[in-house]
Each structure stands twice: as C-alpha cells, then as structure tokens.
Amino acid sequence: MSMDIMGMLIKYQAYGYFFLIVFLVTVLYWYYFHLYKSEKTGRRNFEKYGKIALEDEIYNKPIEPMPIKKSKIEQQRGAK
C-alpha cells in the first residue's frame, strides 16, 4: 500500500512540474512581449536604462526627470 501511495505522489509531482514549467514559460513570453511593446510604443527606452551601470556618478544627469510633488502641508495650505 505504501508503494501505491508513493506512485501516486510521483505521478502528481510530475504533473505539477509540467504545469509549473508551462506557467513559467507563459509568464516569460508575456514579459518579453510587454518589454517589446513598451519599447516600440515609446513608453520606455531600455537602452537608456542599460547605461545606468556605466554612468552612475552623483553628478550625472538622471535618466528620467522625476515629477515634483507637493507635500501634504502645501496641499492643505492651498485648499484653505
């Protein structure tokens, strides 16, 4: 009886491994497609991000400008 249970566990482990590989491959292709689409539509330029390792000094220009956000105190003062 113990061998029968062990055989079932091995079978289910094989099914689990197969579905895990299929899931991971699907996620990988989706991520590749997302990166490709972002590059083509112009939302991101990943070549600029590749230069971060080479241009990492404190005085280098940022890759993308950060939007200036008002602090909560300034927002409350503006609402009054």
URKA-V257799 format. One record per residue. N is the residue number from 1. SS is DSSP state (~ for helix, > for strand, _ for the rest). PHI is phi in degrees with one decimal (none if undefined). PSI is psi in degrees with one decimal (999 if undefined). Layout:
N & SS & PHI & PSI
N & SS & PHI & PSI
This chain:
1 & _ & none & -35.9
2 & ~ & -65.1 & -35.3
3 & ~ & -69.2 & -33.7
4 & ~ & -65.5 & -42.6
5 & ~ & -66.7 & -40.1
6 & ~ & -63.6 & -39.5
7 & ~ & -63.9 & -40.6
8 & ~ & -65.2 & -41.1
9 & ~ & -64.5 & -39.9
10 & ~ & -65.1 & -39.9
11 & ~ & -63.4 & -46.0
12 & ~ & -67.7 & -32.8
13 & ~ & -64.7 & -39.6
14 & ~ & -65.3 & -43.6
15 & ~ & -62.4 & -43.4
16 & ~ & -61.7 & -43.0
17 & ~ & -62.5 & -43.7
18 & ~ & -61.0 & -48.4
19 & ~ & -68.2 & -32.4
20 & ~ & -64.2 & -43.7
21 & ~ & -64.5 & -43.0
22 & ~ & -62.1 & -42.4
23 & ~ & -63.5 & -45.6
24 & ~ & -65.9 & -38.1
25 & ~ & -65.2 & -40.5
26 & ~ & -63.2 & -44.3
27 & ~ & -64.4 & -40.4
28 & ~ & -63.2 & -44.5
29 & ~ & -66.8 & -37.3
30 & ~ & -62.8 & -42.6
31 & ~ & -65.5 & -41.4
32 & ~ & -61.8 & -44.4
33 & ~ & -63.1 & -39.8
34 & ~ & -61.8 & -45.9
35 & ~ & -63.8 & -43.0
36 & ~ & -62.2 & -45.0
37 & ~ & -66.2 & -39.9
38 & ~ & -63.7 & -38.2
39 & ~ & -68.4 & -43.2
40 & ~ & -70.1 & -36.5
41 & ~ & -80.6 & -11.8
42 & _ & 90.1 & 7.6
43 & _ & -67.2 & -37.5
44 & _ & -136.0 & 146.1
45 & _ & -116.8 & 99.9
46 & ~ & -73.7 & -14.5
47 & ~ & -67.7 & -34.2
48 & ~ & -64.6 & -40.1
49 & ~ & -68.7 & -27.1
50 & ~ & -68.9 & -22.1
51 & ~ & -83.0 & -5.1
52 & ~ & -60.0 & -38.7
53 & ~ & -66.5 & -29.9
54 & _ & -87.1 & -33.3
55 & _ & -114.7 & 72.9
56 & _ & -115.2 & 22.2
57 & _ & -77.4 & 159.6
58 & _ & -68.4 & -27.8
59 & _ & -90.7 & -2.0
60 & _ & -70.9 & 152.0
61 & _ & -70.5 & 139.8
62 & _ & -63.8 & 153.8
63 & _ & -65.9 & -50.2
64 & _ & -128.6 & 139.2
65 & _ & -70.1 & 140.7
66 & _ & -90.1 & 137.2
67 & _ & -69.0 & 143.7
68 & _ & -85.8 & 121.4
69 & _ & -105.6 & 141.4
70 & _ & -76.7 & 145.1
71 & _ & -73.3 & 166.0
72 & ~ & -63.4 & -34.2
73 & ~ & -66.7 & -43.4
74 & ~ & -65.3 & -36.4
75 & ~ & -66.9 & -38.3
76 & ~ & -68.8 & -37.9
77 & ~ & -66.1 & -37.5
78 & ~ & -69.7 & -26.3
79 & ~ & -79.1 & -19.8
80 & _ & -77.8 & 999
